[in-house]
Amino acid sequence: MFRSLEDFIRNDSLKGRKKKWFITTLIFLILVSLAVIVIPWRETWNTILNSNLALIAYAVILHIPTQLLSTASYYVVSSQQQVSQKFWTIFKINIIMIFYNIVLPSTFFVSGLRWYRYNQHSKKPAEIFTSIAYLKAFKIL
């Protein structure tokens, strides 16, 4: 069949593409099923409804300077390397990358791991899940 994982990944035949599609779909369905089973959805929804909107607004306002500082630091580093890019171009690229960071599968793994580790200490899974979801939403803004 395949001698190595590299052969499997590089196989562009129709049969190879079908196998890759099947495997990735299976992994996606397993991860979604785990999310449905593990995440306390009802408690999470109650936590969202009872959230302090003033604190959420404050967090959004604090996120804007964070993005600007991140852009400024990259601008300084890139200009030292003789890369000429406008500040706002770098800012737009950073915003786009934040979107990709939210939707890529590795993000779900990292967020799940973060949720697990925080939950070990506080034993409040719904509240932790909600706070991580808020942070992900702030990155979109």
C-alpha positions in Angstrom: 0.0 0.0 0.0 2.2 2.9 1.3 5.7 2.5 2.4 5.7 5.6 4.5 3.6 8.5 5.6 5.4 10.7 3.1 4.3 8.4 0.2 0.7 8.7 1.5 0.8 12.5 1.7 2.4 12.9 -1.7 0.0 10.5 -3.5 -2.1 12.6 -5.8 -3.9 9.8 -7.6 -7.7 9.7 -7.4 -7.6 6.8 -5.0 -5.0 8.5 -2.8 -7.1 11.7 -2.7 -10.2 9.7 -1.7 -8.3 8.0 1.1 -7.1 11.4 2.4 -10.6 12.9 2.2 -12.0 9.9 4.1 -9.3 10.0 6.8 -9.6 13.8 7.3 -13.4 13.6 7.4 -13.2 10.7 9.9 -10.9 12.7 12.2 -13.1 15.8 11.9 -16.2 13.8 12.9 -14.4 12.2 15.8 -13.3 15.6 17.1 -16.8 17.1 16.7 -18.3 14.1 18.5 -15.8 14.5 21.3 -16.6 18.2 21.6 -20.4 17.4 21.7 -19.8 14.9 24.5 -17.1 16.6 26.6 -18.2 20.3 26.5 -20.9 21.2 29.1 -23.1 23.1 26.6 -26.0 24.0 28.9 -23.8 25.5 31.6 -21.7 27.3 28.9 -24.9 28.9 27.5 -26.0 30.0 31.0 -22.5 31.5 31.6 -22.7 33.4 28.4 -26.1 34.8 29.3 -24.9 35.8 32.8 -21.7 37.4 31.6 -20.8 40.9 32.6 -21.0 42.9 29.4 -19.0 45.8 30.8 -16.0 43.5 31.4 -16.4 42.0 28.0 -16.3 45.4 26.4 -13.3 46.3 28.5 -11.5 43.2 27.2 -12.3 44.0 23.6 -11.0 47.6 24.1 -7.8 46.1 25.6 -7.4 43.8 22.6 -7.1 46.6 20.1 -3.9 48.1 21.6 -2.5 44.5 21.8 -2.9 44.1 18.1 -1.4 47.5 17.4 1.6 46.7 19.6 2.1 43.4 17.9 2.0 45.1 14.5 4.4 47.7 15.7 6.9 45.2 17.0 6.8 43.3 13.7 7.2 46.5 11.8 10.3 47.4 13.8 11.8 44.0 13.3 11.0 43.8 9.6 12.3 47.3 8.9 15.6 46.3 10.6 15.8 43.5 8.1 15.3 46.0 5.2 11.7 44.7 4.5 9.7 47.6 3.4 6.0 47.1 4.3 3.5 49.7 5.4 2.3 49.5 9.0 -1.4 49.1 8.0 -0.4 46.3 5.5 1.2 44.4 8.3 -1.8 45.1 10.5 -4.2 43.7 7.9 -2.0 40.6 7.4 -2.0 40.1 11.2 -5.8 40.3 11.3 -6.1 37.8 8.5 -3.7 35.4 10.2 -5.7 35.7 13.4 -8.8 34.6 11.5 -6.9 31.6 10.2 -5.6 30.9 13.7 -9.2 30.6 14.8 -10.4 28.2 12.1 -7.4 25.9 11.6 -7.7 22.4 13.2 -4.5 22.9 15.3 -6.3 25.8 17.1 -9.1 23.4 18.2 -6.5 21.1 19.7 -4.6 23.9 21.5 -7.9 25.4 22.8 -9.0 22.0 24.0 -5.7 21.5 25.7 -5.9 25.0 27.3 -9.5 24.2 28.4 -8.4 20.9 30.0 -5.4 22.5 31.8 -7.4 25.4 33.2 -10.2 23.1 34.2 -7.8 21.0 36.3 -7.2 23.9 38.6 -10.6 25.6 38.8 -13.2 22.8 38.2 -15.5 25.2 36.3 -15.5 23.8 32.7 -18.4 25.9 31.4 -16.9 29.2 32.6 -13.5 28.3 31.2 -14.9 27.3 27.9 -16.8 30.5 27.7 -13.7 32.6 28.5 -11.7 30.8 25.8 -14.5 31.3 23.3 -14.6 35.1 24.2 -10.8 35.3 23.6 -11.2 33.6 20.3 -14.0 36.0 19.4 -11.9 39.0 20.4 -9.2 37.9 18.0 -11.6 38.2 15.2 -12.5 41.8 16.0 
